[in-house]
Structures are given as structure tokens and as C-alpha cells.
Amino acid sequence: MESLSKNITSNNWASHSVISSSSSIPIFALAHCFRDLSHTDCLLCYAASRTRLPRCLPAVAARIYLDGCFLRYDNYSFYSEATDSATDRVNCSSKYGEVRDGGERWEHEKSVMEVVEKVVRVSVRQGGFGVGEVGGVYALAQCWESVGSDGCRDCLEKAEKEVRGCLPKREGRALNAGCYLRYSTEKFYNEGGEVHEEDDRNGSFKRGAITAIVLAAAALLMLSLSACYAAFSRISKLNKDPESKNLGQISLSINKSSLNFKYETLEKATDYFNASRKIGQGGAGSVFKGTLPNGEVVAVKRLVFNTRQWVDEFFNEVNLISGIEHKNLVKLLGCSIEGPESLLVYEYLPNKSLDQFLFEKKKTQILKWKQRFDIIIGTAEGLAYLHAGSKIRIIHRDIKSSNILLDENLTPKIADFGLARCFAADKTHLSTGIAGTL
């Protein structure tokens, strides 16, 4: 897992083929993130696809399409393959249904055809990626870097014809060998990754894009570690490492406690981590707004486990925060450790973070002097409690306006104090390397 993490972090493009040690069958593999994903979300999507890979074994070939990334392995070199009539698929299923009204249906079909044609054209010109919107219909097109510009054009032109067959459905996807194309009446792609026609039209593939990460060693590693690796590698490592016995005990106690949430429950609460529910992004992961079955609104934080340090941080955060309560500290409600990635569940604070009040260009509310003073005092009280009031002494190390969240009454609550290391009362300072943002 550590070597895989290094490939994800350092390589934007890689291609490998090997002969399996247990047979004479060659193995070729490819993984690709869509360009609208942040680096953190790319790692999360890759982790989710990787956990699904063992379900395909012992088949000699498999493709996994997620709304954000793609993973494939096969027994021949498929890297330049743009289309494959035998395995290319169209998915027209949609939880949004279809447009039935005559006039609205005509407008919908017209918008779909226009936006799909637009993103295909933009993607071919702009290095294999494009998004767009026409008449309330959104679309995204993504080619794999390995197919080249000609292959990208052939693949997307075929995909364009295929998704038109989904009409009058409100959503459609083309899942081809060398590309992915989707339209929907709900916005599903992330801001910041948008490519417009007026941008540079050199048509070259931008292999330096941080989120266009292509990993050929992915499937190979999973195969060599067996189908059980994805589900149990983390637990096995904890059991074999003497220094990690305490973390294993914490994990067991969490599963038995009221802190434990089912992964499926949090998936549904956040509409399967829909981009429209995303309310924050930090170095440790993304944060989504969710609604539990009982109607309670929460903030769900997805953590990226790409190294052992991430595992330590997660258990450290749960163990520290679960027993700490103060009016000026964000309350931890629970966690989930059973899914593709681990999740933390916090109380939801509707006014988000202080930096949005101070630095956003379009300020909807200007803080008065009395409100600013109360925020300063509340933050100081929270820090004082962490330093001297709680049973364990915690130094935050990353106090900034984005780590100060505000409730409906603008009461400040300090976030992310669990990602700092606690130390004994007889020590006056400890510099740690663990710091992040909620």
C-alpha cells in the first residue's frame, strides 16, 4: 500500500505490463481520474474503485467506471484502444426519471444534444476534457490520456451518438474503452475544472494536470496481494505491528460504541457524496453536508488513507475528540471505518467558516465590532480549554480563520484540533507534523 501511495502522489502518467508470478498471463492496467476532481478527491475515487476490483476476480479482464475515475486491467495492451463494440456500454438509468411533458421534453432533448455536442467539441480541442451547461442540462466528457487526440475524437463521437439514445431520460452515460461521457439535469461535476472554448486550443494532452492521474501499477498490485487485500490489509497491518495494537483496540471499541455509523447510512445522507453537498476541502479530506434518517443535519468528513500516517491520524482524531465537549469546540458525533474510506461525522454549522465572512469578495454579511469581539473571545476560550481545561492537553498548531466555524448565532467553534498531537502537562512545547483543516 505504501508503494502504491507513492505512485499516486508522484506520477501523473505511467504504463506497465508484467508477467504474473503465478502464471504466464501478462497483465496490463490503467487508472484515470477525471480532471474536475481535486487531488484529494482523486485519491478517494481511486480508493473506492480499488476496493471493487476483487469482485472481478478471477476474470482476466475488468473495467470499473465511477463518476470521477476509471480503472481497468486486461491481458493485452489496450492503452491506445478508443472504442470496443463488444464491451462499450451505455447507462441510461436515472433516479431523476424522464421528461414526459411534450413542450418540456422538446426543450430537454434540444438542450441535451447541444450541450453534449459542445463538450465533445471542447474536449477534442482542449486535451481530452470538457464540461458545459445548456438550458439546465450539464455534461462532462473525459478521454484517457493513453488514447491520444485522434482516439479521443473517435471515442467521444461514438459516445455522443450513444447517450442521445437515453432521451428523454434526465441522465445518460456512455462508458467506452477510451472515454466517458455523461449528461444530467443535476450539476454533478466540480467547479474549478471547467474548460471553455476560448481557452488555449492547442489540442495537446495536458499530462501535467494534477488530477489527470494515470496509474498502470494499480491493478497489478491488487492482483498480487489477492482479492482479500483491499478489505483486510489495514486490519492485518495493525495486528502485525506491535506499535499499532492500541489503534486496533480503538477500532474495536469504536465498532461497539454509539460513535459508530454505517458507511451506507452516510453515503445516503450525503446523496452518495454528491458534489452539490460539498461544503469544504482540507488537506485531510473533503467535507459534505448530510441528513441522517432521523432528520439530523451533519457534516461528514472523508479521509484519504494513502499512507500509514493517515490511519494514525484518523484513530488519533476519534480517540481525542470523542471525549471532549466545549461550547467553542466542534463536536464529534461519530465515525465509520467499514467502507472504502473512513469517515468522521461532526455537528453541522450553517455559517461555515470565519474566512468566508472576512475574505470573500461577495460578502453577504459584514461582521459588526461586537460580533468580531465575541468571536475572538470564544476562540480564546476554546483554545484555553484545549490547553488546560480538558483531561488531555492539546496544542492546535493550525489556528486560522478557515478552522474557526460559526453556528447560526455566530458562536465560534474551533475545528480540527484532533489532528494535533497531545502531550504531557510537564512539557511546554511540542512541534508536530500533523496539521490539517476540517
Beta strands, then each sheet from edge to edge (+ up, - down):
strand 1: 17-19
strand 2: 26-33
strand 3: 62-66
strand 4: 69-74
strand 5: 89-91
strand 6: 129-134
strand 7: 137-143
strand 8: 171-175
strand 9: 179-184
strand 10: 278-282
strand 11: 285-291
strand 12: 297-303
strand 13: 332-336
strand 14: 343-347
strand 15: 404-406
strand 16: 412-414
sheet 1: 1+ 2- 4+ 3-
sheet 2: 5+ 8- 9+ 7- 6+
sheet 3: 10+ 11- 12+ 14- 13+
sheet 4: 15+ 16-
end
